[in-house]
Amino acid sequence: MVELIAKKRDGKELTKPELKHIVDGFVAGKIPDYQMSAFLMALYFNGMKPKETATFTELMMRSGDVIDLSSIKGIKVDKHSTGGVGDKTTLILAPLVAAAGVPVAKMTGRGLGHTGGTIDKLEAIKGMSVEMSKKKFIARLKKIGIAVCGQNEKLVPADKQIYALRDVTGTVKENSLIASSIMSKKLACGADAIVIDIKVGDGAFMKNLKEATQLGREMQAIGKQMGRKVIGVCTSMDQPLGRSVGNAIEVKEAIETLKGNGPADLTALCYQLGAQMLLLSYKTKTIDKAKAILKDLIDSGKAFEKFKQLVKEQGGDVNFVENPDKLPISKHSVDVLSPKSGYVTDLKAFGVGLTSVKLGAGRETKASVIDPGAGIYLHKKIGEQVKKGEPLATMYTQNKKAIKKAKELLLNAYTIKSTKPRKKKLILKIID
C-alpha cells in the first residue's frame, strides 16, 4: 500500500490489480484509515486517467450487491442530481417517466448539510419506506415500472466507507472521486441509461460551468466503458428550485407539479430532464415530442396516479398524497418581511439551504433528527417585485429558539434593488 500511495503521489497511473488491492483491502479492513486517507489526498492532487476512473468505479460497484435488471423488458433509466436546494425533481420525474412506460430504477439518498435528500422528503408521507431487498426492488419494478430504494450496507459498501473518509479529510471535491462515487451507485442499481442533473452555482457543489462540464464528461467516460449511456444536464442552482424548501412542504409542491400546477422553473426542469430520459430509452426521437408526451401524462392525471401507485406499493398512506394538507407542518410559522421596495436581484440558494437546516428541515450532522414539517415557502424569487413590509418568505419550525437566527440568514440571502434584473437561464448546457 505504501508503494501504491507513492505511485499516485508521483502522478502515475494505477493498474486494475493495484486498484483492486486498494478497494478490496480497505473494505475488508486490511488497509487502515490513515493509509487510505494518504492515498485519497494523493489522488486529490493528481486525479485519475479516464480508464483508471472507470476501473475504480467498477471495483466500487462490485464491492457489494449488483442488481441485475435484465429480466425486465425495455431500457431501464435513472436520474441523479448532484444536490441542490428545493430540488424535488425525483418525486416528479420518477413517476412521470414511469407513466410513459419506461422502467425507472432509482437509488436515492438522505440530505446532509444545506442540500435536501429525497428519502427525507418521501418519509414525510406516513408509512413510506425506501428500505427493501434486492428481490423486492426487482419485483416492484416489474409490477408498477418504478422502484425507489435507499443505499443499504450491501450496495456499494466501498463508496460508503471511502466517502466517509473523504468527508473528514478534505478530499471530497475531486472530479474523479465525485464521478466514481455517483456512477458506482447508479450502476449497482442496474440502470441501462442515466441522466445526470449537474447543479451549478451558489447552492451547488460545482461553482461554474467549466467544472460541471468536466464532471459530466468524466461520468460519460465511465458510462461508455461500462456499456451505459449517460447524458449530463447542467442546471442553475444560484437560487432554490421552485418555491418550497424542506420535506413535507416539497412533497406538496411535487404533488402540485404532477397535477400541472407547479412553479414554472421546476416544471420546465422536469420536462427537460424527463425528455432526456425518454430519448435515452428510445421512447421517441426528439426533445419536443418527448416533452409533449410528458405534458400529456400530467394533463391526463396518469403521472399523478403513478405517484400514488409508488407510494402505496412502498407502504405509504395514499391519503397523504390525495389530501396534502394532512402532511406534517411545524407549529410555528413566521413571515420574513421585505426591508424595502424593489426587485429581488439575488436569492442565494446556499443561504436558503442553511436557513432550512437551522429550522430543522436538514441535518447539521449525520445524527441530527429531521423535522418533516419544517421548511420555507418563498413568496418572492429573482426578478419579482416586492413592496416594503410585504412577505419575502414564510418559515415553519418546531424550534422557536431558531427563528431569530433563521430570519437573519434568510434576509441575508436576499438582495433587493430598484432595477429589475435580467432573467437567468435555468438550463445551462446539455452534455450529450
MIZA-48653 format. One record per residue (C-alpha): residue in three letters; z, y, x. Coordinates in steps of 0.02 Angstrom, whole numbers, always signed. Layout:
+-----+--------+--------+--------+
:  aa :      z :      y :      x :
+-----+--------+--------+--------+
: ALA :      Z :      Y :      X :
...
+-----+--------+--------+--------+
***
This chain:
+-----+--------+--------+--------+
:  aa :      z :      y :      x :
+-----+--------+--------+--------+
: MET :     +0 :     +0 :     +0 :
: VAL :    +37 :   +119 :   +144 :
: GLU :   -139 :    +90 :   +211 :
: LEU :   -215 :   +124 :    +39 :
: ILE :   -115 :   +286 :    +20 :
: ALA :   -178 :   +342 :   +191 :
: LYS :   -357 :   +293 :   +147 :
: LYS :   -354 :   +400 :    -10 :
: ARG :   -262 :   +539 :    +82 :
: ASP :   -409 :   +545 :   +203 :
: GLY :   -532 :   +558 :    +58 :
: LYS :   -607 :   +384 :    +73 :
: GLU :   -672 :   +279 :    -71 :
: LEU :   -568 :   +129 :   -127 :
: THR :   -646 :    -39 :   -170 :
: LYS :   -614 :   -135 :   -331 :
: PRO :   -495 :   -261 :   -247 :
: GLU :   -397 :   -116 :   -172 :
: LEU :   -382 :    -26 :   -339 :
: LYS :   -336 :   -190 :   -423 :
: HIS :   -197 :   -215 :   -296 :
: ILE :   -128 :    -43 :   -340 :
: VAL :   -140 :    -55 :   -531 :
: ASP :    -81 :   -236 :   -547 :
: GLY :    +55 :   -214 :   -416 :
: PHE :   +126 :    -60 :   -500 :
: VAL :   +128 :   -138 :   -674 :
: ALA :   +212 :   -294 :   -603 :
: GLY :   +346 :   -189 :   -519 :
: LYS :   +293 :   -239 :   -343 :
: ILE :   +242 :    -62 :   -294 :
: PRO :   +387 :    +62 :   -306 :
: ASP :   +377 :   +232 :   -391 :
: TYR :   +385 :   +328 :   -227 :
: GLN :   +230 :   +242 :   -158 :
: MET :   +133 :   +262 :   -321 :
: SER :   +184 :   +446 :   -326 :
: ALA :   +116 :   +469 :   -149 :
: PHE :    -47 :   +383 :   -199 :
: LEU :    -64 :   +493 :   -355 :
: MET :    -38 :   +651 :   -251 :
: ALA :   -170 :   +593 :   -125 :
: LEU :   -287 :   +558 :   -271 :
: TYR :   -245 :   +727 :   -349 :
: PHE :   -309 :   +818 :   -194 :
: ASN :   -459 :   +707 :   -158 :
: GLY :   -511 :   +640 :   -329 :
: MET :   -616 :   +483 :   -354 :
: LYS :   -801 :   +447 :   -348 :
: PRO :   -882 :   +405 :   -518 :
: LYS :   -886 :   +218 :   -477 :
: GLU :   -704 :   +223 :   -422 :
: THR :   -651 :   +312 :   -582 :
: ALA :   -743 :   +185 :   -691 :
: THR :   -664 :    +40 :   -596 :
: PHE :   -491 :   +118 :   -606 :
: THR :   -516 :   +142 :   -794 :
: GLU :   -570 :    -38 :   -821 :
: LEU :   -421 :   -104 :   -723 :
: MET :   -300 :     +0 :   -827 :
: MET :   -387 :    -55 :   -987 :
: ARG :   -368 :   -238 :   -937 :
: SER :   -184 :   -218 :   -888 :
: GLY :   -138 :   -267 :  -1067 :
: ASP :   -220 :   -323 :  -1229 :
: VAL :   -401 :   -279 :  -1260 :
: ILE :   -455 :   -281 :  -1442 :
: ASP :   -620 :   -372 :  -1472 :
: LEU :   -709 :   -299 :  -1623 :
: SER :   -870 :   -399 :  -1603 :
: SER :   -834 :   -493 :  -1766 :
: ILE :   -854 :   -329 :  -1862 :
: LYS :  -1031 :   -279 :  -1907 :
: GLY :  -1103 :   -114 :  -1850 :
: ILE :  -1062 :     +9 :  -1712 :
: LYS :   -876 :    +46 :  -1707 :
: VAL :   -839 :   +229 :  -1669 :
: ASP :   -688 :   +326 :  -1613 :
: LYS :   -646 :   +509 :  -1585 :
: HIS :   -524 :   +583 :  -1462 :
: SER :   -456 :   +759 :  -1442 :
: THR :   -385 :   +820 :  -1277 :
: GLY :   -247 :   +906 :  -1376 :
: GLY :   -233 :  +1068 :  -1473 :
: VAL :   -128 :  +1172 :  -1592 :
: GLY :   -159 :  +1143 :  -1776 :
: ASP :   -282 :  +1003 :  -1735 :
: LYS :   -275 :   +886 :  -1885 :
: THR :   -458 :   +831 :  -1870 :
: THR :   -417 :   +644 :  -1856 :
: LEU :   -336 :   +648 :  -2029 :
: ILE :   -501 :   +712 :  -2099 :
: LEU :   -632 :   +635 :  -1985 :
: ALA :   -572 :   +455 :  -1984 :
: PRO :   -583 :   +430 :  -2174 :
: LEU :   -736 :   +543 :  -2189 :
: VAL :   -839 :   +443 :  -2064 :
: ALA :   -772 :   +277 :  -2130 :
: ALA :   -828 :   +330 :  -2305 :
: ALA :  -1005 :   +342 :  -2233 :
: GLY :   -997 :   +155 :  -2195 :
: VAL :   -961 :   +174 :  -2009 :
: PRO :   -810 :    +73 :  -1946 :
: VAL :   -680 :   +189 :  -1867 :
: ALA :   -562 :   +104 :  -1743 :
: LYS :   -433 :   +235 :  -1694 :
: MET :   -287 :   +232 :  -1572 :
: THR :   -184 :   +390 :  -1581 :
: GLY :    -28 :   +467 :  -1505 :
: ARG :   +125 :   +574 :  -1532 :
: GLY :   +144 :   +757 :  -1491 :
: LEU :   +232 :   +820 :  -1334 :
: GLY :   +251 :  +1000 :  -1281 :
: HIS :   +154 :  +1133 :  -1376 :
: THR :    +22 :  +1013 :  -1447 :
: GLY :    +44 :   +908 :  -1603 :
: GLY :    +21 :   +720 :  -1622 :
: THR :    -74 :   +627 :  -1759 :
: ILE :    +62 :   +495 :  -1776 :
: ASP :   +194 :   +628 :  -1813 :
: LYS :    +82 :   +704 :  -1946 :
: LEU :    +44 :   +536 :  -2030 :
: GLU :   +229 :   +488 :  -2029 :
: ALA :   +264 :   +641 :  -2138 :
: ILE :   +191 :   +532 :  -2277 :
: LYS :   +330 :   +419 :  -2341 :
: GLY :   +311 :   +239 :  -2280 :
: MET :   +157 :   +272 :  -2173 :
: SER :   +154 :   +166 :  -2015 :
: VAL :    +36 :   +154 :  -1866 :
: GLU :   +127 :     +6 :  -1788 :
: MET :    +27 :   -154 :  -1806 :
: SER :    -26 :   -312 :  -1714 :
: LYS :   -199 :   -335 :  -1642 :
: LYS :   -235 :   -460 :  -1781 :
: LYS :   -182 :   -336 :  -1916 :
: PHE :   -285 :   -196 :  -1836 :
: ILE :   -443 :   -303 :  -1846 :
: ALA :   -402 :   -364 :  -2023 :
: ARG :   -382 :   -185 :  -2087 :
: LEU :   -542 :   -131 :  -2004 :
: LYS :   -634 :   -273 :  -2090 :
: LYS :   -553 :   -239 :  -2258 :
: ILE :   -575 :    -50 :  -2276 :
: GLY :   -679 :     +3 :  -2124 :
: ILE :   -539 :   +103 :  -2044 :
: ALA :   -377 :    +72 :  -1949 :
: VAL :   -265 :   +196 :  -1857 :
: CYS :   -140 :   +124 :  -1734 :
: GLY :    -18 :   +192 :  -1605 :
: GLN :    -11 :   +138 :  -1424 :
: ASN :   +110 :     -7 :  -1402 :
: GLU :   +179 :    -92 :  -1247 :
: LYS :    +40 :   -221 :  -1246 :
: LEU :   -102 :    -94 :  -1249 :
: VAL :   -143 :    -13 :  -1081 :
: PRO :    +32 :    -27 :  -1004 :
: ALA :    -38 :    +33 :   -837 :
: ASP :    -86 :   +201 :   -911 :
: LYS :    +82 :   +220 :   -996 :
: GLN :   +176 :   +190 :   -833 :
: ILE :    +59 :   +292 :   -724 :
: TYR :    +58 :   +439 :   -845 :
: ALA :   +249 :   +443 :   -847 :
: LEU :   +243 :   +466 :   -657 :
: ARG :   +105 :   +596 :   -664 :
: ASP :   +207 :   +695 :   -788 :
: VAL :   +352 :   +715 :   -665 :
: THR :   +255 :   +729 :   -501 :
: GLY :   +136 :   +873 :   -541 :
: THR :    -18 :   +762 :   -542 :
: VAL :    -71 :   +774 :   -724 :
: LYS :   -213 :   +898 :   -704 :
: GLU :   -343 :   +798 :   -608 :
: ASN :   -506 :   +755 :   -695 :
: SER :   -523 :   +576 :   -631 :
: LEU :   -347 :   +536 :   -690 :
: ILE :   -368 :   +625 :   -857 :
: ALA :   -536 :   +540 :   -890 :
: SER :   -473 :   +366 :   -844 :
: SER :   -314 :   +389 :   -948 :
: ILE :   -412 :   +438 :  -1104 :
: MET :   -552 :   +312 :  -1084 :
: SER :   -440 :   +163 :  -1043 :
: LYS :   -354 :   +183 :  -1212 :
: LYS :   -517 :   +211 :  -1307 :
: LEU :   -600 :    +59 :  -1227 :
: ALA :   -448 :    -53 :  -1255 :
: CYS :   -464 :    -22 :  -1442 :
: GLY :   -640 :    -93 :  -1442 :
: ALA :   -745 :    +58 :  -1492 :
: ASP :   -932 :    +49 :  -1451 :
: ALA :   -957 :   +237 :  -1457 :
: ILE :   -837 :   +383 :  -1432 :
: VAL :   -842 :   +568 :  -1471 :
: ILE :   -725 :   +671 :  -1362 :
: ASP :   -668 :   +840 :  -1428 :
: ILE :   -630 :   +935 :  -1266 :
: LYS :   -522 :  +1085 :  -1306 :
: VAL :   -550 :  +1242 :  -1203 :
: GLY :   -444 :  +1400 :  -1193 :
: ASP :   -268 :  +1468 :  -1207 :
: GLY :   -191 :  +1322 :  -1301 :
: ALA :   -289 :  +1186 :  -1209 :
: PHE :   -271 :  +1086 :  -1050 :
: MET :   -443 :  +1145 :   -994 :
: LYS :   -440 :  +1334 :   -974 :
: ASN :   -628 :  +1361 :   -951 :
: LEU :   -794 :  +1283 :   -998 :
: LYS :   -834 :  +1229 :   -820 :
: GLU :   -677 :  +1121 :   -810 :
: ALA :   -710 :  +1050 :   -983 :
: THR :   -891 :  +1006 :   -940 :
: GLN :   -836 :   +917 :   -780 :
: LEU :   -711 :   +814 :   -880 :
: GLY :   -843 :   +771 :  -1010 :
: ARG :   -964 :   +712 :   -876 :
: GLU :   -828 :   +604 :   -796 :
: MET :   -794 :   +517 :   -962 :
: GLN :   -980 :   +493 :   -994 :
: ALA :   -999 :   +411 :   -824 :
: ILE :   -857 :   +292 :   -864 :
: GLY :   -935 :   +251 :  -1032 :
: LYS :  -1104 :   +218 :   -953 :
: GLN :  -1032 :    +96 :   -826 :
: MET :   -934 :     +9 :   -964 :
: GLY :  -1083 :     -1 :  -1083 :
: ARG :  -1016 :   +128 :  -1206 :
: LYS :  -1095 :   +287 :  -1273 :
: VAL :   -994 :   +447 :  -1254 :
: ILE :  -1029 :   +622 :  -1318 :
: GLY :   -920 :   +770 :  -1270 :
: VAL :   -899 :   +920 :  -1384 :
: CYS :   -817 :  +1071 :  -1301 :
: THR :   -724 :  +1173 :  -1433 :
: SER :   -622 :  +1332 :  -1427 :
: MET :   -431 :  +1324 :  -1428 :
: ASP :   -399 :  +1509 :  -1399 :
: GLN :   -319 :  +1515 :  -1572 :
: PRO :   -249 :  +1373 :  -1680 :
: LEU :   -368 :  +1268 :  -1782 :
: GLY :   -352 :  +1300 :  -1968 :
: ARG :   -203 :  +1395 :  -2039 :
: SER :    -65 :  +1263 :  -2034 :
: VAL :    +34 :  +1209 :  -1882 :
: GLY :   +165 :  +1072 :  -1899 :
: ASN :   +165 :   +898 :  -1976 :
: ALA :   +180 :   +888 :  -2166 :
: ILE :   +101 :  +1061 :  -2178 :
: GLU :    -50 :   +998 :  -2080 :
: VAL :    -65 :   +845 :  -2191 :
: LYS :    -77 :   +963 :  -2340 :
: GLU :   -216 :  +1060 :  -2256 :
: ALA :   -307 :   +899 :  -2211 :
: ILE :   -299 :   +844 :  -2393 :
: GLU :   -370 :  +1012 :  -2449 :
: THR :   -510 :   +994 :  -2322 :
: LEU :   -552 :   +819 :  -2384 :
: LYS :   -565 :   +896 :  -2558 :
: GLY :   -684 :  +1031 :  -2496 :
: ASN :   -556 :  +1173 :  -2495 :
: GLY :   -511 :  +1179 :  -2311 :
: PRO :   -516 :  +1327 :  -2190 :
: ALA :   -691 :  +1370 :  -2128 :
: ASP :   -659 :  +1334 :  -1943 :
: LEU :   -577 :  +1165 :  -1975 :
: THR :   -714 :  +1113 :  -2097 :
: ALA :   -852 :  +1166 :  -1976 :
: LEU :   -775 :  +1070 :  -1832 :
: CYS :   -753 :   +912 :  -1936 :
: TYR :   -936 :   +920 :  -1989 :
: GLN :   -992 :   +941 :  -1808 :
: LEU :   -883 :   +801 :  -1737 :
: GLY :   -918 :   +687 :  -1886 :
: ALA :  -1105 :   +716 :  -1869 :
: GLN :  -1098 :   +664 :  -1686 :
: MET :  -1005 :   +505 :  -1738 :
: LEU :  -1141 :   +465 :  -1865 :
: LEU :  -1277 :   +494 :  -1734 :
: LEU :  -1192 :   +375 :  -1613 :
: SER :  -1181 :   +243 :  -1750 :
: TYR :  -1368 :   +264 :  -1789 :
: LYS :  -1324 :   +308 :  -1969 :
: THR :  -1450 :   +450 :  -1958 :
: LYS :  -1557 :   +535 :  -1826 :
: THR :  -1522 :   +721 :  -1847 :
: ILE :  -1367 :   +831 :  -1848 :
: ASP :  -1421 :   +920 :  -2008 :
: LYS :  -1445 :   +756 :  -2102 :
: ALA :  -1278 :   +691 :  -2038 :
: LYS :  -1188 :   +848 :  -2096 :
: ALA :  -1272 :   +833 :  -2267 :
: ILE :  -1207 :   +653 :  -2282 :
: LEU :  -1031 :   +709 :  -2238 :
: LYS :  -1034 :   +855 :  -2359 :
: ASP :  -1090 :   +740 :  -2500 :
: LEU :   -945 :   +621 :  -2461 :
: ILE :   -822 :   +765 :  -2478 :
: ASP :   -904 :   +839 :  -2634 :
: SER :   -908 :   +669 :  -2720 :
: GLY :   -725 :   +632 :  -2681 :
: LYS :   -767 :   +474 :  -2582 :
: ALA :   -691 :   +541 :  -2420 :
: PHE :   -526 :   +580 :  -2506 :
: GLU :   -525 :   +408 :  -2588 :
: LYS :   -548 :   +329 :  -2416 :
: PHE :   -398 :   +428 :  -2351 :
: LYS :   -292 :   +363 :  -2495 :
: GLN :   -353 :   +187 :  -2455 :
: LEU :   -299 :   +209 :  -2273 :
: VAL :   -127 :   +273 :  -2322 :
: LYS :    -97 :   +132 :  -2446 :
: GLU :   -159 :     -3 :  -2326 :
: GLN :    -40 :    +59 :  -2190 :
: GLY :   +113 :    +63 :  -2301 :
: GLY :   +110 :   +245 :  -2356 :
: ASP :   +156 :   +309 :  -2528 :
: VAL :     -8 :   +371 :  -2605 :
: ASN :    +92 :   +483 :  -2724 :
: PHE :   +124 :   +597 :  -2575 :
: VAL :    -64 :   +614 :  -2549 :
: GLU :   -108 :   +637 :  -2732 :
: ASN :    +35 :   +762 :  -2752 :
: PRO :    +50 :   +851 :  -2583 :
: ASP :   +195 :   +959 :  -2647 :
: LYS :   +301 :   +801 :  -2628 :
: LEU :   +277 :   +810 :  -2439 :
: PRO :   +433 :   +874 :  -2348 :
: ILE :   +458 :  +1060 :  -2319 :
: SER :   +604 :  +1135 :  -2223 :
: LYS :   +731 :  +1235 :  -2322 :
: HIS :   +722 :  +1399 :  -2225 :
: SER :   +561 :  +1499 :  -2243 :
: VAL :   +534 :  +1666 :  -2156 :
: ASP :   +387 :  +1786 :  -2166 :
: VAL :   +338 :  +1863 :  -2000 :
: LEU :   +279 :  +2041 :  -2042 :
: SER :   +148 :  +2141 :  -1951 :
: PRO :   +222 :  +2285 :  -1847 :
: LYS :    +66 :  +2391 :  -1876 :
: SER :   -100 :  +2403 :  -1967 :
: GLY :   -266 :  +2349 :  -1890 :
: TYR :   -364 :  +2193 :  -1847 :
: VAL :   -300 :  +2034 :  -1766 :
: THR :   -393 :  +2031 :  -1600 :
: ASP :   -297 :  +1887 :  -1519 :
: LEU :   -188 :  +1743 :  -1579 :
: LYS :   -133 :  +1639 :  -1430 :
: ALA :   -132 :  +1455 :  -1476 :
: PHE :     -6 :  +1417 :  -1339 :
: GLY :   +119 :  +1542 :  -1410 :
: VAL :    +97 :  +1474 :  -1586 :
: GLY :   +122 :  +1297 :  -1521 :
: LEU :   +283 :  +1346 :  -1432 :
: THR :   +344 :  +1428 :  -1592 :
: SER :   +314 :  +1268 :  -1691 :
: VAL :   +415 :  +1170 :  -1563 :
: LYS :   +557 :  +1296 :  -1574 :
: LEU :   +557 :  +1274 :  -1764 :
: GLY :   +573 :  +1085 :  -1746 :
: ALA :   +392 :  +1031 :  -1778 :
: GLY :   +364 :   +974 :  -1598 :
: ARG :   +456 :   +894 :  -1452 :
: GLU :   +532 :   +986 :  -1306 :
: THR :   +573 :   +816 :  -1230 :
: LYS :   +522 :   +637 :  -1273 :
: ALA :   +694 :   +612 :  -1352 :
: SER :   +677 :   +761 :  -1470 :
: VAL :   +684 :   +723 :  -1657 :
: ILE :   +540 :   +792 :  -1760 :
: ASP :   +572 :   +890 :  -1921 :
: PRO :   +421 :   +839 :  -2028 :
: GLY :   +444 :   +990 :  -2142 :
: ALA :   +447 :  +1121 :  -2004 :
: GLY :   +294 :  +1223 :  -1962 :
: ILE :   +194 :  +1383 :  -1979 :
: TYR :    +66 :  +1446 :  -2103 :
: LEU :    -48 :  +1578 :  -2027 :
: HIS :    -96 :  +1708 :  -2157 :
: LYS :   -194 :  +1808 :  -2028 :
: LYS :   -308 :  +1748 :  -1888 :
: ILE :   -428 :  +1830 :  -1765 :
: GLY :   -546 :  +1954 :  -1846 :
: GLU :   -443 :  +1978 :  -2004 :
: GLN :   -371 :  +2144 :  -2061 :
: VAL :   -186 :  +2168 :  -2087 :
: LYS :    -77 :  +2311 :  -2151 :
: LYS :    +91 :  +2360 :  -2078 :
: GLY :   +229 :  +2258 :  -2162 :
: GLU :   +106 :  +2125 :  -2225 :
: PRO :   +144 :  +1943 :  -2179 :
: LEU :    +54 :  +1880 :  -2024 :
: ALA :   +129 :  +1707 :  -2047 :
: THR :   +265 :  +1608 :  -2135 :
: MET :   +382 :  +1496 :  -2034 :
: TYR :   +477 :  +1344 :  -2101 :
: THR :   +628 :  +1265 :  -2016 :
: GLN :   +791 :  +1172 :  -2046 :
: ASN :   +868 :  +1260 :  -1896 :
: LYS :   +923 :  +1434 :  -1948 :
: LYS :   +977 :  +1473 :  -1770 :
: ALA :   +798 :  +1451 :  -1709 :
: ILE :   +723 :  +1584 :  -1822 :
: LYS :   +757 :  +1738 :  -1713 :
: LYS :   +679 :  +1664 :  -1555 :
: ALA :   +535 :  +1585 :  -1652 :
: LYS :   +494 :  +1751 :  -1735 :
: GLU :   +491 :  +1836 :  -1565 :
: LEU :   +375 :  +1701 :  -1494 :
: LEU :   +256 :  +1712 :  -1641 :
: LEU :   +245 :  +1902 :  -1638 :
: ASN :   +205 :  +1894 :  -1452 :
: ALA :    +61 :  +1775 :  -1491 :
: TYR :    -23 :  +1908 :  -1599 :
: THR :   -122 :  +2058 :  -1537 :
: ILE :   -169 :  +2190 :  -1666 :
: LYS :   -290 :  +2332 :  -1628 :
: SER :   -384 :  +2463 :  -1728 :
: THR :   -557 :  +2393 :  -1691 :
: LYS :   -623 :  +2232 :  -1767 :
: PRO :   -661 :  +2104 :  -1630 :
: ARG :   -823 :  +2007 :  -1608 :
: LYS :   -825 :  +1836 :  -1690 :
: LYS :   -781 :  +1697 :  -1567 :
: LYS :   -881 :  +1538 :  -1553 :
: LEU :   -795 :  +1377 :  -1607 :
: ILE :   -920 :  +1251 :  -1537 :
: LEU :   -946 :  +1298 :  -1355 :
: LYS :  -1054 :  +1157 :  -1288 :
: ILE :  -1117 :   +982 :  -1328 :
: ILE :  -1115 :   +863 :  -1178 :
: ASP :  -1248 :   +736 :  -1226 :
+-----+--------+--------+--------+
***
